[in-house]
Amino acid sequence: MNCSLAAAPNIPNEPLEILAKSVFSAVDFRELIDTRRCHETHEAAAGMQTKGRSVDEEDQDQVKESECQKIMKQIHEKLKMHNNNRGIGTGLERNARWKGTASVVAPSAPTQAGNARNAAEVAKMKTSKAAQKWRRIFTSNKVPEAERLATAGITKLRKLEANGTDFILVVANDKVGIGKVIGLQSKSAAKNARHQFTMSIDNISSASYISIQFFEQKYGSRFTSLTSRTTLVGTNQFEHIPSAQVLCILNSRPQVISPHEIQLGNEDLNIFKNLCEGSERLKLAIAEFRKKEAKETETSG
């Protein structure tokens, strides 16, 4: 046993060592090198290797940059402390600052600025003027529920939403009826602004058009969407009306009897009856408002 082990051949630790010495040492790579040089581009032949940057140098640059950033941050903080009185918006807000109310206006100012801020302020003024105009017209024509109709019962706390669950009293087809709100459109005060869809409004004057499913009185407190215009074909009636034809939002959501029929609560039914009694005065008031609105549009245009 010991003799067989002693006679075993001496195998190197690395088997490739024999191959390297026997094969690769005899290979001539000059032909491959000459072929590579023949196909070498001019840029590669004329190029040179630049000295690389060490890791220590890069770390030092990062430290220097961080120190510069700290200094710049301190400078900006100092400048910010002296610019707290600068106004955010323009137009009406600037006028308020000139009158000495900058300390009140600046903290509560929105993030909008420039033309967007001015357009928002103009739209707000227009909606306020429209509500005052409605109140004067309804009062002068002795329309019932004049105070309620001036704002349509829509406020920031009670918004009108286009989610298919809000109902409003409207005038459509020369009738006072109920409208289920399924779409709202508004138009900003910006130049060449277009009507655009919105999910909710907090002022009836900010809406331009409202899409509704119209319900007319069937009997008592029952209202149906199969109106006198659509009952022959058995379809619901839908309307796309201007905001001038919206009277007010209902105090409570009506009870849904069927997909075509709803039932009003007592409070909303009394308001509906009062408006029906003064429907002729109501139509005159709406016509007067539209006439004044058209005249203002021609004047501004």
VOBA-1610 file (N, C-alpha, C; in pm, whole numbers, padded with zeros to 5 digits, always signed):
BEGIN
Met+00083-00121+00000Met+00000+00000+00000Met+00085+00124+00000Asn+00188+00122+00082Asn+00279+00236+00089Asn+00357+00251-00039Cys+00391+00135-00102Cys+00466+00141-00226Cys+00386+00203-00339Ser+00253+00173-00346Ser+00168+00230-00451Ser+00153+00380-00437Leu+00146+00425-00313Leu+00136+00569-00292Leu+00264+00641-00331Ala+00374+00576-00305Ala+00502+00640-00339Ala+00520+00646-00489Ala+00460+00550-00561Ala+00476+00548-00706Ala+00379+00639-00780Ala+00285+00703-00706Ala+00186+00790-00772Ala+00254+00909-00836Pro+00205+00952-00955Pro+00268+01065-01025Pro+00249+01195-00947Asn+00341+01285-00969Asn+00336+01416-00903Asn+00248+01510-00985Ile+00118+01531-00943Ile+00023+01617-01015Ile+00027+01756-00954Pro+00046+01860-01033Pro+00051+01997-00977Pro-00083+02037-00915Asn-00075+02133-00822Asn-00197+02181-00753Asn-00294+02249-00848Glu-00244+02314-00951Glu-00328+02382-01048Glu-00318+02311-01181Pro-00424+02240-01222Pro-00418+02163-01347Pro-00393+02249-01469Leu-00439+02377-01470Leu-00423+02462-01588Leu-00280+02507-01608Glu-00199+02485-01505Glu-00060+02529-01518Glu+00011+02456-01630Ile-00019+02326-01641Ile+00043+02245-01748Ile-00003+02294-01884Leu-00139+02323-01895Leu-00194+02369-02022Leu-00136+02503-02063Ala-00118+02590-01965Ala-00065+02723-01994Ala+00078+02715-02044Lys+00153+02631-01983Lys+00294+02621-02021Lys+00311+02550-02154Ser+00224+02455-02181Ser+00241+02374-02301Ser+00175+02433-02425Val+00060+02505-02409Val-00016+02552-02524Val+00002+02700-02549Phe-00036+02786-02448Phe-00039+02930-02469Phe+00100+02989-02487Ser+00200+02921-02435Ser+00335+02973-02453Ser+00381+02963-02598Ala+00321+02872-02672Ala+00359+02854-02811Ala+00273+02932-02909Val+00166+03002-02860Val+00075+03076-02948Val+00137+03210-02982Asp+00127+03247-03109Asp+00178+03377-03156Asp+00060+03471-03179Phe+00052+03583-03100Phe-00060+03678-03107Phe-00029+03796-03199Arg+00084+03795-03270Arg+00118+03910-03350Arg+00020+03933-03466Glu-00029+03824-03521Glu-00125+03839-03632Glu-00256+03904-03584Leu-00302+03867-03464Leu-00424+03931-03410Leu-00400+04078-03379Ile-00281+04108-03329Ile-00250+04249-03298Ile-00245+04332-03424Asp-00183+04276-03532Asp-00177+04351-03658Asp-00317+04372-03716Thr-00405+04273-03706Thr-00543+04287-03755Thr-00619+04392-03676Arg-00598+04395-03545Arg-00665+04496-03461Arg-00620+04636-03497Arg-00493+04654-03523Arg-00443+04787-03559Arg-00493+04832-03696Cys-00512+04738-03789Cys-00565+04774-03920Cys-00708+04827-03912His-00785+04775-03819His-00925+04816-03805His-00945+04922-03697Glu-00840+04973-03641Glu-00851+05073-03535Glu-00894+05207-03592Thr-00987+05274-03527Thr-01035+05404-03572Thr-00932+05512-03543His-00948+05625-03615His-00856+05736-03596His-00868+05793-03454Glu-00993+05801-03402Glu-01015+05855-03268Glu-00949+05768-03163Ala-00958+05635-03181Ala-00898+05545-03084Ala-00746+05554-03087Ala-00690+05570-03210Ala-00544+05580-03221Ala-00491+05711-03164Ala-00569+05820-03182Ala-00525+05951-03135Ala-00562+05978-02990Gly-00649+05895-02932Gly-00694+05918-02794Gly-00587+05881-02694Met-00608+05934-02575Met-00514+05902-02468Met-00591+05886-02337Gln-00537+05817-02247Gln-00599+05794-02116Gln-00564+05909-02023Thr-00665+05967-01962Thr-00643+06075-01866Thr-00629+06018-01726Lys-00571+06095-01646Lys-00549+06051-01509Lys-00681+06049-01433Gly-00714+05938-01373Gly-00837+05926-01295Gly-00825+05993-01160Arg-00940+06024-01104Arg-00944+06089-00973Arg-00949+05982-00865Ser-00877+06004-00764Ser-00875+05909-00653Ser-00999+05924-00568Val-01025+05824-00489Val-01141+05826-00399Val-01128+05935-00295Asp-01008+05960-00252Asp-00986+06064-00149Asp-01019+06203-00203Glu-00984+06229-00330Glu-01014+06360-00389Glu-01163+06381-00402Glu-01236+06276-00444Glu-01382+06288-00457Glu-01446+06312-00321Asp-01398+06245-00218Asp-01453+06267-00084Asp-01429+06410-00037Gln-01311+06465-00069Gln-01281+06603-00029Gln-01373+06701-00101Asp-01402+06677-00232Asp-01493+06765-00306Asp-01633+06761-00248Gln-01678+06641-00208Gln-01810+06631-00148Gln-01818+06707-00017Val-01709+06702+00060Val-01706+06778+00186Val-01712+06928+00157Lys-01637+06972+00054Lys-01637+07113+00020Lys-01775+07157-00027Glu-01842+07075-00112Glu-01976+07110-00161Glu-02076+07117-00047Ser-02069+07027+00045Ser-02162+07029+00157Ser-02142+07154+00242Glu-02017+07197+00257Glu-01991+07320+00332Glu-02047+07441+00258Cys-02032+07442+00127Cys-02089+07553+00048Cys-02241+07554+00058Gln-02300+07436+00056Gln-02445+07429+00067Gln-02493+07481+00202Lys-02417+07451+00306Lys-02454+07501+00438Lys-02448+07653+00441Ile-02345+07710+00380Ile-02331+07856+00378Ile-02445+07919+00299Met-02478+07861+00180Met-02586+07914+00100Met-02720+07902+00171Lys-02738+07795+00246Lys-02863+07777+00321Lys-02878+07884+00427Gln-02769+07918+00494Gln-02773+08024+00595Gln-02804+08159+00532Ile-02748+08183+00412Ile-02773+08310+00343Ile-02920+08322+00306His-02977+08211+00251His-03119+08214+00212His-03209+08232+00333Glu-03175+08174+00444Glu-03255+08192+00565Glu-03254+08337+00611Lys-03139+08401+00602Lys-03130+08542+00640Lys-03213+08629+00547Leu-03205+08600+00415Leu-03283+08677+00319Leu-03432+08656+00338Lys-03470+08533+00372Lys-03612+08502+00392Lys-03669+08577+00511Met-03585+08598+00613Met-03631+08670+00732Met-03666+08815+00698His-03597+08873+00599His-03620+09013+00563His-03725+09028+00454Asn-03776+08917+00398Asn-03874+08924+00290Asn-04011+08873+00332Asn-04037+08868+00461Asn-04166+08817+00508Asn-04282+08909+00470Asn-04255+09036+00449Asn-04361+09133+00420Asn-04392+09141+00272Arg-04326+09061+00190Arg-04353+09065+00047Arg-04486+08997+00017Gly-04569+09059-00065Gly-04700+09004-00098Gly-04689+08886-00192Ile-04790+08797-00187Ile-04791+08678-00271Ile-04861+08706-00403Gly-04976+08770-00398Gly-05054+08791-00519Gly-05039+08930-00574Thr-05133+08969-00660Thr-05131+09100-00723Thr-05273+09155-00725Gly-05293+09265-00795Gly-05428+09317-00813Gly-05491+09367-00685Leu-05606+09306-00650Leu-05680+09350-00532Leu-05599+09334-00405Glu-05521+09227-00398Glu-05441+09205-00278Glu-05335+09313-00261Arg-05274+09355-00373Arg-05175+09462-00366Arg-05241+09591-00321Asn-05362+09616-00369Asn-05434+09735-00328Asn-05461+09734-00178Ala-05491+09613-00123Ala-05513+09602+00021Ala-05384+09629+00098Arg-05270+09586+00045Arg-05143+09610+00114Arg-05110+09759+00114Trp-05141+09828+00005Trp-05115+09972+00000Trp-05197+10048+00103Lys-05310+09991+00140Lys-05395+10056+00240Lys-05355+10019+00382Gly-05249+09940+00396Gly-05197+09909+00529Gly-05253+09784+00590Thr-05311+09694+00509Thr-05368+09571+00565Thr-05286+09450+00525Ala-05157+09471+00496Ala-05073+09360+00450Ala-05060+09253+00557Ser-05055+09291+00683Ser-05037+09193+00790Ser-05157+09100+00801Val-05274+09145+00754Val-05393+09061+00761Val-05407+08976+00637Val-05374+09033+00519Val-05396+08963+00393Val-05291+08857+00366Ala-05163+08890+00393Ala-05054+08802+00352Ala-05060+08661+00411Pro-05086+08644+00542Pro-05085+08508+00597Pro-05192+08418+00539Ser-05309+08475+00508Ser-05420+08393+00461Ser-05430+08388+00310Ala-05333+08447+00239Ala-05339+08450+00094Ala-05315+08311+00038Pro-05385+08272-00070Pro-05363+08141-00129Pro-05233+08136-00206Thr-05198+08018-00255Thr-05072+08000-00324Thr-05076+08051-00468Gln-05195+08084-00520Gln-05204+08134-00656Gln-05141+08273-00665Ala-05088+08304-00782Ala-05027+08434-00801Ala-05047+08476-00946Gly-05023+08605-00971Gly-05029+08655-01108Gly-05168+08651-01166Asn-05177+08612-01295Asn-05305+08611-01365Asn-05407+08517-01304Ala-05361+08401-01255Ala-05453+08306-01192Ala-05516+08366-01068Arg-05435+08437-00989Arg-05486+08500-00868Arg-05585+08610-00902Asn-05553+08692-01003Asn-05644+08799-01044Asn-05776+08743-01097Ala-05768+08635-01176Ala-05889+08574-01230Ala-05978+08521-01119Ala-05918+08461-01017Ala-05996+08409-00904Ala-06064+08522-00828Glu-05994+08634-00810Glu-06053+08747-00739Glu-06168+08809-00819Val-06148+08820-00950Val-06255+08876-01035Val-06376+08785-01034Ala-06354+08654-01041Ala-06466+08559-01038Ala-06542+08570-00905Lys-06468+08588-00796Lys-06531+08601-00665Lys-06617+08727-00658Met-06565+08837-00714Met-06642+08962-00715Met-06767+08948-00801Lys-06754+08879-00915Lys-06870+08863-01003Lys-06980+08780-00938Thr-06942+08673-00870Thr-07042+08590-00803Thr-07112+08667-00692Ser-07038+08751-00621Ser-07098+08833-00515Ser-07196+08935-00574Lys-07156+08998-00684Lys-07245+09096-00748Lys-07369+09028-00805Ala-07350+08907-00859Ala-07465+08836-00914Ala-07567+08802-00806Ala-07520+08762-00688Ala-07611+08732-00577Ala-07688+08857-00535Gln-07620+08971-00530Gln-07688+09096-00495Gln-07790+09134-00602Lys-07753+09110-00727Lys-07845+09142-00837Lys-07971+09054-00829Trp-07950+08924-00803Trp-08065+08834-00789Trp-08157+08882-00677Arg-08098+08922-00565Arg-08178+08965-00451Arg-08263+09088-00487Arg-08204+09184-00557Arg-08279+09305-00597Arg-08391+09270-00694Ile-08360+09182-00792Ile-08461+09148-00893Ile-08576+09070-00831Phe-08547+08973-00749Phe-08652+08894-00684Phe-08738+08981-00592Thr-08671+09071-00520Thr-08745+09158-00427Thr-08834+09255-00504Ser-08781+09315-00611Ser-08859+09413-00688Ser-08978+09347-00758Asn-08964+09220-00797Asn-09075+09148-00862Asn-09164+09076-00762Lys-09135+09092-00633Lys-09215+09032-00525Lys-09228+08881-00542Val-09115+08819-00570Val-09111+08674-00584Val-09108+08611-00445Pro-09188+08510-00419Pro-09182+08445-00287Pro-09047+08378-00264Glu-09009+08367-00136Glu-08880+08306-00098Glu-08762+08380-00161Ala-08771+08515-00169Ala-08670+08593-00240Ala-08531+08578-00177Glu-08524+08584-00045Glu-08394+08574+00022Glu-08329+08439-00001Arg-08408+08337+00001Arg-08355+08202-00022Arg-08312+08184-00167Leu-08388+08238-00260Leu-08355+08223-00401Leu-08232+08303-00441Ala-08199+08408-00367Ala-08083+08492-00401Ala-07954+08412-00398Thr-07942+08320-00304Thr-07822+08235-00293Thr-07851+08090-00331Ala-07978+08059-00358Ala-08022+07922-00389Ala-07995+07825-00275Gly-07972+07878-00155Gly-07945+07793-00040Gly-07810+07722-00046Ile-07722+07768-00138Ile-07591+07704-00157Ile-07485+07790-00089Thr-07410+07732+00002Thr-07306+07802+00075Thr-07180+07714+00079Lys-07077+07766+00145Lys-06954+07688+00160Lys-06976+07565+00249Leu-07073+07578+00341Leu-07105+07464+00427Leu-07199+07366+00360Arg-07283+07417+00271Arg-07378+07330+00197Arg-07353+07349+00048Lys-07257+07274-00004Lys-07223+07286-00145Lys-07318+07202-00231Leu-07329+07243-00356Leu-07404+07166-00454Leu-07306+07075-00527Glu-07332+06945-00524Glu-07238+06848-00580Glu-07303+06770-00694Ala-07218+06737-00791Ala-07266+06661-00908Ala-07242+06513-00887Asn-07297+06459-00780Asn-07278+06318-00749Asn-07406+06235-00764Gly-07511+06298-00819Gly-07635+06226-00841Gly-07722+06211-00718Thr-07686+06279-00607Thr-07766+06269-00485Thr-07828+06402-00443Asp-07785+06513-00505Asp-07840+06645-00472Asp-07957+06677-00565Phe-08063+06736-00506Phe-08183+06774-00581Phe-08207+06923-00563Ile-08254+06989-00669Ile-08277+07133-00666Ile-08413+07164-00728Leu-08468+07278-00689Leu-08589+07331-00752Leu-08547+07415-00872Val-08607+07390-00986Val-08567+07458-01110Val-08690+07501-01188Val-08665+07586-01288Val-08768+07623-01386Val-08724+07566-01520Ala-08802+07476-01574Ala-08773+07415-01704Ala-08904+07389-01776Asn-08904+07415-01905Asn-09026+07399-01987Asn-09141+07483-01932Asp-09105+07604-01880Asp-09204+07696-01822Asp-09277+07635-01703Lys-09212+07541-01635Lys-09271+07478-01518Lys-09171+07479-01404Val-09223+07486-01281Val-09139+07468-01164Val-09135+07319-01133Gly-09018+07264-01124Gly-09004+07122-01098Gly-08880+07092-01017Ile-08848+06964-01010Ile-08732+06917-00934Ile-08626+06869-01031Gly-08502+06898-01000Gly-08390+06853-01083Gly-08291+06772-01001Lys-08259+06655-01051Lys-08153+06574-00990Lys-08022+06610-01059Val-07926+06664-00983Val-07802+06718-01040Val-07711+06602-01081Ile-07677+06599-01211Ile-07586+06495-01261Ile-07462+06556-01327Gly-07457+06689-01339Gly-07339+06753-01398Gly-07338+06902-01369Leu-07217+06956-01347Leu-07198+07100-01321Leu-07090+07153-01413Gln-07114+07273-01466Gln-07014+07341-01546Gln-06992+07481-01492Ser-06867+07525-01491Ser-06833+07660-01445Ser-06739+07724-01545Lys-06730+07855-01539Lys-06644+07931-01629Lys-06570+08035-01547Ser-06438+08034-01554Ser-06359+08129-01477Ser-06367+08267-01542Ala-06311+08366-01471Ala-06314+08504-01521Ala-06194+08535-01609Ala-06110+08436-01639Ala-05993+08459-01722Ala-06035+08490-01866Lys-05946+08557-01939Lys-05976+08593-02077Lys-05986+08468-02163Asn-06089+08463-02249Asn-06115+08350-02338Asn-06132+08218-02260Ala-06185+08227-02138Ala-06204+08106-02057Ala-06317+08022-02115Arg-06309+07891-02097Arg-06410+07799-02148Arg-06488+07737-02033His-06605+07687-02066His-06684+07615-01967His-06617+07481-01939Gln-06606+07447-01813Gln-06541+07322-01776Gln-06619+07253-01666Phe-06606+07121-01664Phe-06679+07040-01566Phe-06619+07059-01427Thr-06705+07064-01327Thr-06660+07072-01188Thr-06747+06981-01103Met-06690+06933-00994Met-06762+06837-00910Met-06855+06905-00810Ser-06824+07030-00770Ser-06907+07097-00670Ser-06890+07248-00682Ile-06989+07322-00632Ile-06984+07468-00627Ile-07035+07513-00491Asp-06984+07627-00444Asp-07031+07683-00318Asp-07105+07815-00339Asn-07130+07850-00466Asn-07205+07970-00500Asn-07275+07944-00633Ile-07406+07964-00638Ile-07481+07932-00758Ile-07437+08018-00876Ser-07388+08139-00849Ser-07345+08228-00957Ser-07216+08181-01021Ser-07142+08093-00954Ser-07017+08043-01012Ser-07042+07932-01113Ala-07165+07880-01119Ala-07199+07777-01216Ala-07252+07842-01343Ser-07212+07788-01457Ser-07263+07839-01585Ser-07379+07755-01636Tyr-07363+07622-01634Tyr-07471+07533-01677Tyr-07479+07414-01581Ile-07600+07360-01570Ile-07623+07246-01481Ile-07704+07142-01557Ser-07656+07018-01555Ser-07727+06907-01619Ser-07811+06834-01514Ile-07937+06814-01544Ile-08028+06756-01446Ile-08117+06650-01510Gln-08170+06562-01426Gln-08283+06477-01462Gln-08406+06546-01405Phe-08498+06584-01493Phe-08611+06668-01454Phe-08728+06584-01406Phe-08787+06625-01291Phe-08907+06562-01235Phe-09018+06667-01228Glu-09134+06633-01279Glu-09249+06722-01265Glu-09352+06659-01171Gln-09437+06746-01115Gln-09532+06700-01013Gln-09634+06604-01075Lys-09649+06492-01006Lys-09746+06392-01048Lys-09876+06413-00974Tyr-09869+06411-00843Tyr-09980+06449-00756Tyr-09923+06466-00615Gly-09977+06563-00541Gly-09932+06585-00404Gly-09781+06605-00396Ser-09717+06521-00316Ser-09572+06532-00298Ser-09495+06437-00389Arg-09566+06368-00479Arg-09501+06274-00572Arg-09461+06346-00700Phe-09337+06319-00745Phe-09285+06376-00869Phe-09229+06264-00955Thr-09246+06277-01087Thr-09203+06173-01180Thr-09114+06231-01289Ser-09018+06149-01335Ser-08931+06191-01446Ser-08991+06152-01581Leu-09101+06076-01580Leu-09175+06049-01703Leu-09273+06163-01723Thr-09223+06273-01776Thr-09299+06398-01782Thr-09397+06394-01899Ser-09472+06504-01912Ser-09570+06514-02020Ser-09503+06512-02157Arg-09374+06547-02161Arg-09301+06546-02288Arg-09246+06409-02324Thr-09221+06325-02226Thr-09155+06197-02254Thr-09240+06076-02218Thr-09358+06095-02164Thr-09438+05981-02119Thr-09481+05890-02234Leu-09498+05947-02354Leu-09540+05866-02469Leu-09432+05768-02512Val-09305+05808-02495Val-09195+05720-02534Val-09138+05645-02415Gly-09187+05677-02295Gly-09147+05604-02175Gly-09002+05624-02134Thr-08950+05746-02152Thr-08812+05775-02114Thr-08807+05890-02014Asn-08697+05900-01942Asn-08677+06011-01850Asn-08648+06139-01926Gln-08677+06252-01862Gln-08648+06381-01923Gln-08523+06440-01860Phe-08431+06482-01945Phe-08307+06544-01900Phe-08297+06685-01958Glu-08237+06775-01882Glu-08224+06915-01924Glu-08082+06963-01895His-08035+07053-01980His-07906+07122-01960His-07938+07270-01950Ile-07953+07320-01828Ile-08008+07454-01806Ile-07900+07548-01754Pro-07915+07680-01782Pro-07824+07778-01722Pro-07854+07795-01573Ser-07758+07849-01501Ser-07775+07863-01356Ser-07887+07960-01321Ala-07926+08047-01416Ala-08035+08142-01390Ala-08168+08071-01367Gln-08182+07948-01414Gln-08307+07874-01398Gln-08308+07788-01273Val-08200+07793-01195Val-08195+07719-01068Val-08254+07808-00959Leu-08349+07754-00884Leu-08416+07831-00778Leu-08347+07810-00644Cys-08344+07689-00594Cys-08279+07663-00466Cys-08257+07513-00450Ile-08168+07479-00360Ile-08141+07340-00328Ile-08242+07293-00224Leu-08280+07167-00229Leu-08378+07115-00134Leu-08318+07104+00006Asn-08401+07127+00107Asn-08354+07116+00246Asn-08319+06973+00284Ser-08392+06879+00229Ser-08366+06737+00257Ser-08380+06658+00129Arg-08309+06549+00120Arg-08315+06467+00001Arg-08449+06394-00006Pro-08511+06396-00122Pro-08642+06331-00134Pro-08630+06178-00125Gln-08742+06119-00091Gln-08747+05973-00083Gln-08764+05915-00223Val-08678+05822-00259Val-08683+05760-00392Val-08784+05646-00387Ile-08893+05662-00459Ile-08997+05559-00465Ile-08963+05454-00570Ser-08915+05500-00685Ser-08876+05411-00796Ser-08774+05487-00880Pro-08715+05422-00979Pro-08620+05495-01064Pro-08680+05615-01135His-08813+05621-01144His-08880+05731-01214His-08958+05821-01120Glu-08961+05792-00991Glu-09052+05865-00903Glu-08985+05894-00769Ile-09007+06017-00717Ile-08955+06059-00587Ile-09068+06126-00508Gln-09046+06142-00377Gln-09144+06206-00290Gln-09074+06311-00205Leu-09127+06435-00209Leu-09067+06546-00135Leu-09108+06544+00011Gly-09021+06606+00094Gly-09056+06627+00234Gly-09152+06743+00247Asn-09211+06759+00364Asn-09314+06862+00383Asn-09257+07003+00366Glu-09139+07030+00422Glu-09080+07164+00413Glu-09052+07202+00267Asp-08993+07112+00192Asp-08964+07139+00051Asp-09092+07147-00031Leu-09193+07072+00006Leu-09320+07078-00065Leu-09387+07214-00046Asn-09377+07272+00073Asn-09434+07405+00097Asn-09363+07511+00015Ile-09229+07501+00004Ile-09154+07596-00079Ile-09194+07582-00225Phe-09213+07458-00269Phe-09254+07433-00408Phe-09391+07496-00436Lys-09484+07482-00342Lys-09617+07539-00361Lys-09611+07691-00367Asn-09529+07753-00280Asn-09517+07900-00282Asn-09461+07949-00415Leu-09363+07877-00468Leu-09304+07918-00595Leu-09401+07896-00711Cys-09481+07792-00704Cys-09580+07769-00809Cys-09685+07879-00810Glu-09722+07926-00692Glu-09820+08035-00684Glu-09765+08164-00744Gly-09636+08187-00728Gly-09574+08307-00785Gly-09494+08277-00910Ser-09533+08176-00987Ser-09455+08135-01104Ser-09448+08243-01211Glu-09556+08319-01228Glu-09554+08424-01330Glu-09453+08533-01293Arg-09451+08575-01166Arg-09353+08674-01121Arg-09212+08617-01130Leu-09202+08488-01105Leu-09072+08421-01112Leu-09018+08421-01255Lys-09102+08396-01353Lys-09060+08397-01492Lys-09017+08537-01535Leu-09089+08640-01488Leu-09050+08778-01520Leu-08914+08813-01461Ala-08890+08766-01339Ala-08762+08794-01274Ala-08647+08727-01349Ile-08667+08603-01392Ile-08562+08532-01465Ile-08535+08600-01599Ala-08641+08643-01667Ala-08625+08712-01795Ala-08550+08844-01776Glu-08580+08916-01668Glu-08511+09043-01640Glu-08362+09019-01612Phe-08333+08914-01538Phe-08193+08884-01507Phe-08116+08849-01634Arg-08175+08768-01720Arg-08108+08731-01845Arg-08085+08852-01933Lys-08181+08944-01936Lys-08168+09064-02019Lys-08052+09150-01971Lys-08043+09169-01840Lys-07933+09249-01785Lys-07799+09180-01805Glu-07799+09050-01793Glu-07674+08975-01810Glu-07626+08984-01955Ala-07719+08976-02051Ala-07681+08987-02191Ala-07629+09126-02223Lys-07690+09229-02163Lys-07645+09366-02187Lys-07504+09388-02131Glu-07479+09333-02013Glu-07345+09345-01954Glu-07240+09273-02038Thr-07278+09159-02096Thr-07185+09085-02180Thr-07150+09163-02305Glu-07251+09227-02367Glu-07226+09309-02486Glu-07139+09429-02452Thr-07162+09489-02336Thr-07083+09607-02297Thr-06937+09569-02272Ser-06915+09457-02202Ser-06778+09414-02172Ser-06708+09362-02295Gly-06787+09304-02389Gly-06728+09252-02512Gly-06691+09362-02608
//
